[in-house]
């Protein structure tokens, strides 16, 4: 069918217009920076898009699951206007964690090695067939002396013995590989279940007066992440300052892996809300108790604040045992919230990789030397041992948060302790463990 030249031009223009306006382009975002809160994290992404004049729609992919829609911020340069956006689930993109990739590679390597061993067994079977036929021919060979026949049979038998022993070794190796493959497959199934989340997409409608290339910044907050402060307390000698290592166990289960991101750790918690409380007045009035016909005065009480249930007298070991007895650990098990902490931010200069597996990944924040006074603390009524303690000075300048500490004294691990700034006063007292060289006796004083 022949087309008029003018009709060809019109059709081409219509197809181009359809390509630009009717189909949304998909664009991956690059995760650059992450601010991790005590509970939650803010992800800062960027992308470069080429937009035609007028309205256009872009689907941004590689967006974490569970994002807070109210926290989503979009910004585009070069005069591009963000008209609207929406969030939808992406059920097609499959997240592959580094653990899954490693296990899959190990299984492939084992299967490849097993295939090589099976080929060697096939070669051995062919050799056995040839040796068997040679043994039959040697015994039936005409004109050969008995000695020649015996020599030939001995040679064949010796060679067959070597080949059969080699075949046994190959079968043992193949069986060992089978067991290893089964173990790796079990680990792979477990790892795949951990990363079974679906990710999100952000569909954005842009407007621009002319065709441009725009750099888009996109940030949002997710709940399934956080960090827990930990410390290493090292004392080489009681004549030297304390070496304090400030660390963080960072975890996330957002559905996407954080690859080579710039981390900032914040002691803030966006889930606490930003609205300042208002103090409401309490009003006194007479209350008529109709059941007893007596006058009484009532003060309305506000609803009690939620508190964590804890048995009176429970110690740290009992609490740790109760936590360990749970069959499954949730993300909240890693979260420590302290209302007395200050809002501090730590920017990490090195890029980090944090997999979406819910596990704690150790991040070193800083190492400092802290001056302190050493002393012995004894409570003979409770413990017969003497405890070496250091009283840290100027601890307010360290921006510490409550957390667990690993204590090392004179190069040896002593045990774990707790850093609790709520109990600190002029000094922050840290126990460095028992000193068996100091002997304490408790005797009843005679009256």
C-alpha positions in Angstrom: 0.0 0.0 0.0 1.4 3.4 -1.0 1.4 6.3 1.5 1.4 10.0 0.7 4.6 11.8 1.9 2.5 14.1 4.1 0.8 11.1 5.7 4.2 9.5 6.4 5.3 12.6 8.3 2.1 12.8 10.3 2.3 9.1 11.2 6.0 9.5 12.3 5.2 12.5 14.5 2.3 10.6 16.1 4.5 7.6 16.9 7.1 9.8 18.4 4.5 11.6 20.5 3.1 8.3 21.6 6.5 7.0 22.6 7.1 10.0 24.8 3.8 10.6 26.4 2.0 7.2 26.4 4.8 5.0 27.9 6.5 5.7 31.2 10.2 5.2 31.2 11.8 3.1 33.9 14.8 4.5 35.7 16.9 3.0 38.5 17.9 5.2 41.4 21.4 5.1 42.9 21.6 5.0 46.7 24.3 7.4 47.8 23.9 8.3 51.4 22.1 6.8 54.4 21.3 8.3 57.8 20.6 5.6 60.2 18.6 6.4 63.3 18.2 4.4 66.5 15.0 3.1 64.9 14.7 3.7 61.2 16.8 5.2 58.4 16.6 7.9 55.8 17.8 6.9 52.3 19.2 9.6 49.9 19.0 8.6 46.2 19.8 10.2 42.9 19.1 9.6 39.2 19.5 11.3 35.9 16.6 11.4 33.5 16.1 12.8 30.0 12.6 14.4 29.6 10.8 15.6 26.6 8.9 18.9 26.5 5.6 18.8 28.3 4.3 16.1 30.7 6.1 12.8 31.1 6.0 9.9 33.5 9.0 8.2 35.0 9.0 5.0 37.1 11.9 5.0 39.6 12.9 1.5 40.7 15.2 0.1 43.3 13.1 1.7 46.1 13.1 0.1 49.6 10.1 -1.6 51.0 8.1 -0.2 53.8 8.9 3.5 53.1 7.1 6.2 54.9 5.1 8.0 52.1 4.9 11.2 54.2 8.7 11.3 54.3 9.2 11.1 50.5 11.0 14.1 49.1 11.6 14.8 45.4 13.7 17.5 43.7 14.6 18.0 40.1 16.9 20.7 38.6 16.9 22.5 35.2 13.4 23.9 35.6 11.7 20.6 35.8 8.5 20.6 37.9 7.3 17.6 39.9 3.6 17.5 39.4 2.6 14.3 41.3 3.9 11.0 42.5 2.6 7.6 43.7 4.1 4.5 45.2 3.4 0.9 44.1 4.9 -2.5 44.9 7.3 -4.2 42.6 6.6 -7.9 42.7 8.8 -8.8 39.7 12.2 -7.6 40.9 13.9 -10.3 42.8 16.4 -9.2 45.5 19.6 -11.3 45.6 21.6 -10.7 48.7 25.4 -11.2 48.8 24.9 -14.3 50.9 22.6 -15.8 48.3 25.0 -15.0 45.5 27.9 -16.6 47.4 25.9 -19.8 48.2 24.7 -20.1 44.7 28.3 -19.8 43.4 29.5 -22.4 45.9 26.7 -24.8 44.7 27.6 -24.2 41.1 31.3 -24.9 41.8 30.5 -28.1 43.6 28.2 -29.3 40.8 31.0 -28.5 38.3 33.6 -30.4 40.3 31.1 -33.4 40.6 30.7 -33.4 36.8 34.4 -33.6 36.3 34.7 -36.6 38.7 31.8 -38.3 36.9 33.7 -37.9 33.6 36.8 -39.5 35.2 34.6 -42.4 36.3 33.4 -42.9 32.8 37.0 -43.0 31.6 37.8 -45.6 34.3 34.8 -47.8 33.2 36.2 -47.7 29.6 39.6 -48.7 30.8 38.2 -51.6 32.8 36.4 -52.8 29.7 39.6 -52.7 27.7 41.6 -54.5 30.4 38.9 -57.2 30.8 39.0 -57.9 27.0 42.8 -58.0 27.1 42.8 -60.4 29.9 40.4 -62.7 28.0 42.5 -62.4 24.8 45.8 -63.1 26.7 44.5 -66.3 28.2 43.4 -67.6 24.8 46.5 -66.4 22.8 47.9 -69.3 20.7 51.6 -70.0 20.8 52.2 -68.1 24.0 54.1 -69.9 26.8 52.6 -70.3 30.2 55.1 -67.8 31.6 54.1 -65.2 29.0 50.4 -65.7 29.7 51.0 -65.4 33.4 53.0 -62.2 33.0 50.3 -60.7 30.8 47.6 -61.6 33.2 49.6 -60.2 36.2 50.1 -57.0 34.4 46.4 -56.7 33.5 45.3 -57.6 37.0 47.7 -55.1 38.5 46.4 -52.3 36.2 42.8 -53.3 36.9 43.5 -53.1 40.7 44.9 -49.6 40.3 41.9 -48.5 38.2 39.3 -50.0 40.6 41.0 -48.3 43.6 40.9 -45.0 41.7 37.2 -45.5 41.0 36.5 -46.1 44.7 38.3 -42.8 45.6 36.2 -41.0 43.0 32.9 -42.4 44.3 33.9 -41.3 47.9 34.6 -37.8 46.6 31.3 -37.6 44.7 29.4 -38.8 47.8 31.2 -36.1 49.9 30.2 -33.5 47.3 26.6 -34.7 47.4 26.5 -34.1 51.2 28.1 -30.7 50.9 25.6 -29.7 48.1 22.7 -30.7 50.3 24.0 -28.5 53.2 24.6 -25.6 50.9 21.1 -25.9 49.5 19.6 -25.8 53.0 21.6 -22.7 53.7 20.5 -21.2 50.4 16.8 -21.8 51.2 17.2 -20.1 54.6 19.0 -17.1 53.0 16.4 -16.8 50.3 13.6 -16.7 53.0 15.3 -13.8 54.7 15.3 -11.7 51.6 11.8 -12.5 50.5 10.6 -8.9 50.6 9.2 -7.1 47.6 10.7 -3.7 46.7 8.8 -0.5 45.7 8.6 1.8 42.7 7.9 5.5 42.7 5.9 6.8 39.8 6.5 10.5 39.2 4.9 12.8 36.7 7.1 15.7 35.5 6.6 18.8 33.5 9.2 20.8 31.6 8.8 23.6 29.0 11.5 22.1 26.9 13.4 18.8 26.5 16.1 18.6 29.2 18.3 16.2 31.1 17.5 16.6 34.8 19.2 15.3 38.0 16.6 14.0 40.4 17.1 13.7 44.1 14.8 11.3 46.0 14.9 10.6 49.7 12.6 8.8 52.1 12.5 7.2 55.6 12.1 3.4 56.2 11.3 1.7 59.6 13.2 -1.6 59.2 16.7 -0.4 60.0 18.6 1.0 63.0 21.8 0.8 65.0 22.9 -0.2 68.4 25.9 1.5 70.1 28.6 -0.8 71.4 32.0 -0.1 73.0 35.5 -1.6 73.4 37.1 -0.5 76.7 40.9 -1.2 76.7 43.2 -0.6 79.6 46.9 -1.6 79.1 48.0 -0.2 82.5 46.4 1.7 85.4 49.0 4.4 84.7 47.7 5.0 81.2 44.5 6.5 79.9 41.5 4.3 78.8 41.3 3.6 75.1 37.6 3.7 74.2 36.4 2.4 70.8 33.0 3.7 69.8 31.2 1.2 67.5 27.8 0.5 66.1 25.9 -2.6 65.0 24.0 -1.4 62.0 21.1 -3.6 60.7 18.6 -3.2 57.9 15.9 -5.3 56.3 14.6 -2.8 53.7 14.6 -5.2 50.7 17.6 -3.5 49.0 21.3 -3.9 49.7 23.2 -0.8 50.7 26.3 -1.0 48.5 29.2 1.4 49.1 27.0 4.1 50.8 28.1 7.0 53.0 26.8 6.3 56.5 25.7 8.8 59.0 24.6 7.5 62.4 22.1 9.6 64.4 20.9 9.1 67.9 17.6 10.6 66.9 14.4 8.6 66.4 11.9 9.9 63.8 9.2 7.5 65.0 9.0 9.5 68.3 7.3 12.3 66.4 8.2 16.0 66.2 5.1 17.6 67.8 5.9 19.2 71.2 3.5 18.2 73.9 1.0 20.6 75.4 0.3 20.7 79.1 -3.4 20.5 79.7 -5.0 22.0 82.9 -6.7 19.7 85.4 -10.1 20.9 86.7 -11.5 20.1 90.1 -15.2 19.5 90.5 -17.6 17.7 92.8 -18.5 14.2 91.8 -21.9 12.6 92.8 -21.6 9.0 93.6 -25.2 7.8 93.1 -24.6 4.4 94.5 -23.6 5.7 97.9 -25.2 9.1 97.7 -22.0 10.6 99.1 -20.2 13.7 97.8 -16.6 13.2 96.6 -14.0 15.2 94.8 -12.5 13.7 91.7 -9.4 14.6 89.7 -9.3 13.2 86.2 -6.2 11.2 85.6 -4.4 11.0 82.2 -3.9 7.6 80.6 -0.8 6.0 81.9 2.2 6.0 79.6 3.1 2.6 78.2 6.0 1.0 80.1 8.1 -2.1 79.4 7.3 -5.0 81.7 10.3 -6.2 83.8 10.3 -8.4 86.8 11.5 -6.6 90.0 15.0 -7.7 90.9 15.7 -9.1 87.5 19.4 -8.9 86.6 21.1 -8.6 83.2 21.8 -12.3 83.0 18.1 -13.2 83.6 17.1 -10.7 80.9 19.6 -12.0 78.4 18.5 -15.5 79.0 14.8 -14.5 78.5 15.7 -12.8 75.2 17.8 -15.8 74.0 14.9 -18.2 74.7 12.8 -16.7 72.0 12.6 -19.0 69.0 12.8 -16.1 66.5 14.5 -12.7 66.8 12.9 -9.7 65.4 14.4 -6.4 64.3 13.2 -4.8 67.5 15.6 -7.0 69.5 18.5 -4.9 68.2 16.9 -1.6 69.2 17.9 0.2 72.4 15.9 3.4 73.2 17.0 5.8 75.9 15.0 9.0 76.5 18.0 10.6 78.2 20.3 10.5 75.2 21.3 13.5 73.1 20.7 13.9 69.4 24.2 13.3 68.0 25.3 12.5 64.4 28.3 10.6 63.3 29.4 10.8 59.7 31.4 7.8 58.5 34.0 8.7 56.0 34.5 5.2 54.5 31.8 3.7 52.3 30.1 0.6 53.7 28.1 -2.4 52.4 25.1 -3.3 54.5 23.1 -6.3 53.3 19.4 -6.5 53.7 19.5 -9.5 56.0 18.5 -8.0 59.4 21.9 -8.9 60.9 24.1 -6.6 62.8 27.1 -5.2 60.8 29.9 -3.7 62.9 30.9 -0.2 62.1 33.7 1.6 63.9 32.9 5.2 64.7 36.0 6.5 66.5 38.8 5.7 68.9 39.6 8.1 71.8 41.9 8.2 74.8 40.1 9.1 78.0 41.7 10.2 81.2 40.4 8.6 84.4 41.1 7.7 88.0 41.5 4.1 89.0 40.2 2.7 92.2 39.1 -0.6 93.8 35.5 -1.2 94.8 34.6 -3.9 97.3 31.2 -5.1 98.6 32.2 -8.0 100.8 28.7 -8.6 102.0 27.7 -9.5 98.4 31.0 -10.4 96.6 34.3 -11.5 98.3 36.3 -10.1 95.3 37.7 -6.7 94.7 36.7 -4.9 91.4 38.9 -2.5 89.6 37.0 0.6 88.5 37.9 3.6 86.4 36.2 6.9 86.8 36.2 8.7 83.4 36.5 12.4 83.4 34.9 14.8 81.0 32.7 12.0 79.7 30.1 14.5 78.6 32.3 15.5 75.6 32.3 11.9 74.3 28.6 12.0 73.1 28.1 8.5 74.6 24.8 6.5 74.4 23.8 3.6 76.6 25.1 0.3 75.3 27.1 -2.9 75.9 30.9 -2.8 76.3 33.6 -5.4 75.9 36.3 -4.9 78.5 40.0 -5.7 77.9 42.6 -5.3 80.6 46.3 -5.8 80.0 45.6 -7.4 76.6 43.1 -10.0 77.9 39.3 -10.1 77.5 37.8 -9.6 81.0 34.1 -9.7 80.2 31.1 -7.5 79.2 29.7 -4.5 80.9 27.2 -1.7 80.5 27.7 2.0 79.9 24.8 3.8 81.4 25.0 7.5 81.2 21.8 7.9 83.3 23.8 6.9 86.4 26.8 9.1 85.6 27.5 12.2 87.6 30.8 14.1 87.6 32.5 10.9 86.5 31.4 7.9 84.5 32.3 4.8 86.4 33.3 1.7 84.5 34.1 -1.6 86.1 37.2 -3.4 84.7 36.6 -6.7 86.3 37.8 -8.7 89.3 41.3 -8.4 90.6 42.1 -11.8 92.3 45.4 -10.3 93.7 43.4 -8.3 96.1 41.9 -10.4 99.0 39.0 -9.1 101.1 37.8 -10.7 104.3 34.6 -9.8 106.0 34.6 -10.4 109.8 31.9 -9.8 112.4 33.1 -7.1 114.8 33.1 -8.2 118.4 30.9 -6.1 120.7 
